[in-house]
């Protein structure tokens, strides 16, 4: 007989996560970031997306809301 398989927490952790990027509450793009990315890295990746740049039309964001492992909302 073979022993029962062992549970390993490291194997179920996500390496990368996909986040929806919204501009004024409307989804404009999706980005993929590493699961351990901090809020600043997520903001930079979202702001560098071509679809987000086009949606912002040269305006500066007033507020950027990051909900970890869910979405990024950019208010202009």
GUVO-947076 format. One record per residue: y, z, x of N, C-alpha, C, O in turn; residue in three letters. Coordinates in Angstrom, 3 decimals, padded with zeros to 6 digits, always signed. Each point is the difference from the previous one (the first is absolute). Example, Ala and Ser with C-alpha at 12.3 -4.5 7.8 and 13.67 -1.06 7.14 Angstrom:
BEGIN
+----------+----------+----------+----------+----------+----------+----------+----------+----------+----------+----------+----------+------+
!      n_v !      n_w !      n_u !     ca_v !     ca_w !     ca_u !      c_v !      c_w !      c_u !      o_v !      o_w !      o_u ! resn !
+----------+----------+----------+----------+----------+----------+----------+----------+----------+----------+----------+----------+------+
! -005.690 ! +007.800 ! +013.190 ! +001.190 ! +000.000 ! -000.890 ! +001.200 ! +000.000 ! +000.900 ! -000.019 ! +000.665 ! +001.036 !  ala !
! +001.069 ! -001.385 ! -001.386 ! +001.190 ! +000.060 ! +000.820 ! +001.090 ! +000.730 ! -000.770 ! +001.108 ! +000.169 ! +000.509 !  ser !
+----------+----------+----------+----------+----------+----------+----------+----------+----------+----------+----------+----------+------+
This chain:
BEGIN
+----------+----------+----------+----------+----------+----------+----------+----------+----------+----------+----------+----------+------+
!      n_v !      n_w !      n_u !     ca_v !     ca_w !     ca_u !      c_v !      c_w !      c_u !      o_v !      o_w !      o_u ! resn !
+----------+----------+----------+----------+----------+----------+----------+----------+----------+----------+----------+----------+------+
! -001.195 ! +000.000 ! +000.827 ! +001.195 ! +000.000 ! -000.827 ! +001.252 ! +000.000 ! +000.867 ! +000.007 ! +000.500 ! +001.124 !  unk !
! +001.048 ! -001.076 ! -001.684 ! +001.294 ! -000.023 ! +000.680 ! +000.859 ! +001.154 ! -000.514 ! -000.120 ! +000.385 ! -001.163 !  unk !
! +000.989 ! +000.175 ! +002.019 ! +000.891 ! +001.062 ! -000.471 ! +001.056 ! -000.574 ! -000.946 ! +000.326 ! -001.186 ! +000.048 !  unk !
! +000.191 ! +002.052 ! -000.899 ! +001.033 ! -000.401 ! -000.943 ! +001.266 ! -000.378 ! +000.777 ! +000.330 ! +000.681 ! +000.971 !  unk !
! +000.385 ! -001.732 ! -001.357 ! +001.202 ! -000.421 ! +000.738 ! +001.069 ! +001.095 ! +000.017 ! +000.157 ! +000.756 ! -000.959 !  unk !
! +000.559 ! -000.696 ! +002.058 ! +001.083 ! +000.971 ! +000.158 ! +001.307 ! -000.589 ! -000.525 ! +000.228 ! -001.207 ! +000.084 !  unk !
! +000.613 ! +002.060 ! -000.617 ! +001.317 ! -000.384 ! -000.500 ! +000.996 ! +000.044 ! +001.146 ! +000.086 ! +001.005 ! +000.706 !  unk !
! +000.675 ! -002.089 ! -000.510 ! +000.988 ! -000.059 ! +001.067 ! +001.361 ! -000.364 ! -000.602 ! +000.190 ! -001.120 ! -000.474 !  unk !
! +000.756 ! +002.066 ! +000.493 ! +001.316 ! -000.212 ! -000.593 ! +000.757 ! -001.150 ! +000.658 ! +000.762 ! -000.696 ! -000.671 !  unk !
! -000.956 ! +000.489 ! +001.951 ! +000.722 ! -001.040 ! +000.726 ! -000.336 ! -001.398 ! -000.507 ! +000.833 ! -000.902 ! +000.083 !  unk !
! -002.015 ! +000.716 ! -000.596 ! -000.410 ! -001.327 ! -000.459 ! +000.646 ! -000.403 ! -001.323 ! +000.089 ! -001.190 ! -000.299 !  unk !
! +000.360 ! +002.155 ! -000.496 ! +000.591 ! -000.350 ! -001.289 ! +001.523 ! -000.119 ! +000.054 ! +000.616 ! -000.408 ! -000.984 !  unk !
! -000.006 ! +000.751 ! +002.102 ! +001.449 ! -000.104 ! +000.119 ! +000.404 ! -001.465 ! +000.119 ! -000.652 ! -000.790 ! +000.682 !  unk !
! +001.739 ! +000.449 ! -001.361 ! +000.545 ! -001.348 ! +000.073 ! +000.736 ! -000.172 ! +001.325 ! +000.718 ! +000.898 ! +000.438 !  unk !
! -000.897 ! -002.033 ! +000.185 ! +000.714 ! -000.303 ! +001.244 ! +001.381 ! -000.577 ! -000.309 ! +000.982 ! +000.309 ! +000.674 !  unk !
! -000.926 ! -001.156 ! -001.710 ! +001.252 ! -000.606 ! -000.418 ! +000.140 ! +000.140 ! -001.512 ! -000.988 ! +000.034 ! -000.733 !  unk !
! +002.236 ! +000.047 ! +000.289 ! +000.254 ! +000.086 ! -001.436 ! +000.990 ! -001.092 ! -000.399 ! +000.822 ! -000.437 ! +000.805 !  unk !
! -000.917 ! +000.013 ! -002.047 ! +000.905 ! -001.014 ! -000.527 ! +001.006 ! +000.684 ! -000.917 ! -000.372 ! +000.756 ! -000.898 !  unk !
! +001.650 ! -001.033 ! +001.136 ! +001.067 ! +000.595 ! -000.794 ! +000.762 ! -001.090 ! -000.739 ! +000.260 ! -001.067 ! +000.557 !  unk !
! +000.096 ! +001.331 ! -001.797 ! +000.871 ! -000.904 ! -000.747 ! +001.433 ! +000.270 ! +000.439 ! +000.390 ! +001.149 ! +000.205 !  unk !
! +000.390 ! -002.218 ! -000.065 ! +001.408 ! +000.144 ! +000.362 ! +000.826 ! -000.484 ! -001.183 ! -000.114 ! -001.148 ! -000.429 !  unk !
! +000.950 ! +002.049 ! -000.091 ! +000.853 ! -000.321 ! -001.138 ! +001.451 ! -000.077 ! +000.450 ! +000.434 ! +000.746 ! +000.877 !  unk !
! +000.306 ! -001.661 ! -001.493 ! +001.444 ! -000.059 ! +000.184 ! +000.595 ! +000.204 ! -001.385 ! -000.220 ! -000.806 ! -000.903 !  unk !
! +000.969 ! +001.880 ! +000.741 ! +000.564 ! +000.396 ! -001.301 ! -001.071 ! +000.089 ! -001.080 ! +000.229 ! -000.409 ! -001.138 !  unk !
! -001.391 ! +000.939 ! +001.486 ! -001.052 ! +000.246 ! -000.978 ! -000.897 ! -001.179 ! -000.303 ! -000.910 ! +000.121 ! -000.820 !  unk !
! +001.137 ! -001.265 ! +001.460 ! -000.836 ! -001.176 ! -000.242 ! -000.803 ! -000.309 ! +001.256 ! +000.559 ! -000.094 ! +001.093 !  unk !
! -001.866 ! -000.065 ! -001.251 ! -000.864 ! -000.254 ! +001.156 ! +000.317 ! -001.369 ! +000.583 ! -000.020 ! -001.010 ! -000.703 !  unk !
! +000.313 ! +000.992 ! +001.998 ! +000.328 ! -001.241 ! +000.689 ! -001.039 ! -000.376 ! +001.046 ! -000.145 ! -001.179 ! +000.325 !  unk !
! -000.582 ! +002.161 ! +000.211 ! -000.956 ! -000.295 ! +001.064 ! -000.977 ! +001.156 ! +000.131 ! +000.168 ! +001.059 ! -000.605 !  unk !
! -001.186 ! -001.293 ! +001.406 ! -000.952 ! +001.044 ! +000.373 ! -000.116 ! -000.027 ! +001.519 ! -000.061 ! -001.066 ! +000.612 !  unk !
! +000.032 ! +002.255 ! -000.012 ! -000.135 ! +000.091 ! +001.456 ! -001.228 ! +000.828 ! +000.338 ! -000.441 ! +000.841 ! -000.784 !  unk !
! -000.097 ! -001.097 ! +001.959 ! -001.150 ! +000.753 ! +000.490 ! +000.457 ! +000.787 ! +001.224 ! +000.520 ! -000.572 ! +000.959 !  unk !
! -000.718 ! +001.891 ! -001.002 ! +000.368 ! +000.874 ! +001.114 ! -001.191 ! +000.879 ! +000.348 ! -000.918 ! +000.163 ! -000.804 !  unk !
! +000.939 ! +000.398 ! +001.998 ! -001.089 ! +000.901 ! +000.374 ! +000.088 ! +001.265 ! -000.849 ! +001.085 ! +000.397 ! -000.424 !  unk !
! -002.210 ! +000.219 ! +000.185 ! -000.061 ! +001.166 ! -000.882 ! +000.795 ! +001.183 ! +000.547 ! +000.431 ! +000.859 ! -000.769 !  unk !
! -000.231 ! -000.804 ! +002.079 ! +000.730 ! +001.125 ! +000.579 ! +001.449 ! -000.355 ! +000.356 ! +000.640 ! +000.720 ! +000.767 !  unk !
! -000.122 ! -001.818 ! -001.316 ! +001.385 ! -000.398 ! +000.267 ! +000.957 ! +001.009 ! -000.628 ! -000.231 ! +000.494 ! -001.103 !  unk !
! +001.312 ! -000.199 ! +001.829 ! +000.974 ! +000.935 ! -000.557 ! +000.997 ! -000.756 ! -000.889 ! -000.012 ! -001.230 ! -000.063 !  unk !
! +000.857 ! +001.977 ! -000.607 ! +000.917 ! -000.570 ! -000.985 ! +000.948 ! -001.025 ! +000.620 ! +000.297 ! -001.022 ! -000.620 !  unk !
! +000.173 ! +001.282 ! +001.819 ! +000.939 ! -000.913 ! +000.661 ! -000.662 ! -001.343 ! +000.321 ! +000.625 ! -001.047 ! -000.164 !  unk !
! -001.871 ! +001.067 ! +000.616 ! -000.727 ! -001.242 ! +000.285 ! -000.216 ! -000.804 ! -001.279 ! +000.105 ! -001.227 ! +000.008 !  unk !
! -000.403 ! +001.913 ! -001.098 ! -000.212 ! -000.674 ! -001.284 ! +001.302 ! -000.658 ! -000.462 ! -000.013 ! -001.137 ! -000.472 !  unk !
! +001.134 ! +001.847 ! +000.607 ! +001.295 ! -000.560 ! -000.393 ! +000.322 ! -001.255 ! +000.803 ! +000.428 ! -001.008 ! -000.561 !  unk !
! -000.636 ! +001.070 ! +001.882 ! +000.300 ! -001.148 ! +000.853 ! -000.847 ! -001.213 ! -000.367 ! +000.503 ! -001.122 ! -000.047 !  unk !
! -001.783 ! +001.348 ! -000.211 ! -000.891 ! -001.108 ! -000.368 ! +000.413 ! -000.597 ! -001.344 ! -000.020 ! -001.219 ! -000.168 !  unk !
! +000.394 ! +002.068 ! -000.788 ! +000.422 ! -000.486 ! -001.315 ! +001.289 ! -000.809 ! +000.100 ! +000.125 ! -001.052 ! -000.627 !  unk !
! +000.832 ! +001.538 ! +001.411 ! +001.282 ! -000.692 ! +000.129 ! -000.103 ! -001.294 ! +000.800 ! +000.886 ! -000.849 ! -000.097 !  unk !
! -001.942 ! +000.680 ! +000.881 ! -000.157 ! -001.218 ! +000.794 ! -000.780 ! -001.091 ! -000.733 ! -000.157 ! -001.102 ! +000.524 !  unk !
! -000.326 ! +001.395 ! -001.716 ! -000.734 ! -000.986 ! -000.797 ! +000.947 ! -001.111 ! -000.454 ! +001.101 ! +000.276 ! -000.479 !  unk !
! -001.528 ! -001.528 ! +000.628 ! +000.844 ! -001.138 ! -000.372 ! +000.326 ! -000.008 ! -001.491 ! +001.122 ! -000.331 ! -000.381 !  unk !
! -002.078 ! +000.687 ! -000.458 ! +000.231 ! +000.013 ! -001.449 ! +001.013 ! +001.073 ! -000.383 ! +000.813 ! -000.200 ! -000.903 !  unk !
! -000.865 ! +001.331 ! +001.587 ! +000.945 ! +001.087 ! -000.280 ! +001.394 ! -000.390 ! +000.471 ! +000.984 ! +000.269 ! -000.690 !  unk !
! -000.889 ! -000.895 ! +001.852 ! +001.300 ! -000.449 ! +000.518 ! +000.634 ! -000.983 ! -000.982 ! +001.198 ! +000.077 ! -000.274 !  unk !
! -002.004 ! -001.002 ! -000.254 ! +000.513 ! -000.971 ! -000.971 ! +000.445 ! +000.693 ! -001.289 ! +001.025 ! -000.369 ! -000.572 !  unk !
! -001.773 ! +001.359 ! +000.113 ! +000.333 ! +000.707 ! -001.239 ! +001.267 ! +000.842 ! +000.152 ! +000.747 ! +000.189 ! -000.960 !  unk !
! -000.512 ! +000.313 ! +002.169 ! +001.190 ! +000.820 ! +000.227 ! +001.253 ! -000.861 ! +000.131 ! +001.108 ! +000.503 ! -000.188 !  unk !
! -001.255 ! -001.765 ! +000.499 ! +001.109 ! -000.963 ! +000.077 ! +001.155 ! +000.501 ! +000.868 ! +001.165 ! -000.138 ! -000.374 !  unk !
! -001.483 ! +000.709 ! +001.517 ! +001.021 ! +000.432 ! +000.940 ! +000.647 ! +001.338 ! -000.307 ! +000.876 ! +000.437 ! +000.747 !  unk !
! -001.275 ! +000.221 ! -001.813 ! +000.581 ! +001.298 ! -000.356 ! -000.682 ! +001.112 ! +000.789 ! -001.167 ! -000.109 ! +000.377 !  unk !
! +001.911 ! +001.167 ! -000.138 ! -000.545 ! +001.163 ! +000.696 ! -000.674 ! +000.931 ! -001.005 ! +000.515 ! +000.192 ! -001.102 !  unk !
! -001.655 ! +000.386 ! +001.464 ! -000.658 ! +000.936 ! -000.922 ! +000.777 ! +001.313 ! -000.105 ! +000.454 ! +000.545 ! +001.006 !  unk !
! -000.307 ! -000.046 ! -002.233 ! +000.655 ! +001.294 ! -000.216 ! -000.985 ! +001.133 ! +000.225 ! +000.352 ! +001.056 ! +000.526 !  unk !
! -001.595 ! -001.294 ! -000.935 ! -001.016 ! +001.041 ! +000.101 ! -001.361 ! -000.661 ! +000.162 ! -000.274 ! -001.031 ! -000.615 !  unk !
! -000.575 ! +001.625 ! +001.443 ! -001.365 ! -000.483 ! +000.175 ! -000.936 ! +001.162 ! -000.304 ! +000.051 ! +001.042 ! +000.653 !  unk !
! -000.902 ! -001.234 ! -001.648 ! -000.926 ! +001.044 ! -000.427 ! -001.402 ! -000.410 ! +000.426 ! -000.477 ! -001.076 ! -000.361 !  unk !
! -000.184 ! +001.942 ! +001.133 ! -001.366 ! -000.271 ! +000.443 ! -000.926 ! +001.010 ! -000.656 ! +000.156 ! +001.209 ! +000.177 !  unk !
! -001.109 ! -001.707 ! -000.926 ! -001.046 ! +000.845 ! -000.571 ! -001.260 ! -000.323 ! +000.781 ! -000.584 ! -001.075 ! -000.138 !  unk !
! +000.181 ! +002.031 ! +000.962 ! -001.104 ! -000.203 ! +000.944 ! -001.232 ! -000.580 ! -000.681 ! -000.435 ! +000.493 ! -001.041 !  unk !
! -000.109 ! -001.514 ! +001.620 ! -001.211 ! -000.720 ! -000.414 ! +000.108 ! -000.630 ! -001.388 ! -001.020 ! -000.317 ! -000.612 !  unk !
! +002.245 ! +000.131 ! +000.106 ! +000.179 ! -000.638 ! -001.307 ! +000.996 ! -001.150 ! +000.063 ! -000.367 ! -001.167 ! -000.141 !  unk !
! +001.662 ! +001.523 ! +000.358 ! +001.013 ! -001.047 ! -000.061 ! +001.246 ! +000.361 ! +000.782 ! +000.193 ! +001.137 ! +000.431 !  unk !
! +000.655 ! -002.160 ! -000.263 ! +001.322 ! +000.153 ! +000.599 ! +000.975 ! -000.606 ! -000.995 ! -000.176 ! -001.146 ! -000.416 !  unk !
! +001.201 ! +001.897 ! +000.027 ! +001.002 ! -000.497 ! -000.935 ! +001.336 ! -000.040 ! +000.720 ! +000.469 ! +001.012 ! +000.522 !  unk !
! +000.138 ! -002.192 ! -000.498 ! +001.287 ! -000.193 ! +000.657 ! +001.048 ! -000.191 ! -001.091 ! -000.092 ! -000.927 ! -000.805 !  unk !
! +001.083 ! +001.806 ! +000.785 ! +001.070 ! -000.070 ! -000.996 ! +001.217 ! -000.617 ! +000.668 ! +000.480 ! +000.491 ! +001.022 !  unk !
! +000.021 ! -001.592 ! -001.621 ! +001.198 ! -000.644 ! +000.563 ! +001.146 ! +000.045 ! -000.989 ! +001.089 ! -000.491 ! +000.295 !  unk !
+----------+----------+----------+----------+----------+----------+----------+----------+----------+----------+----------+----------+------+
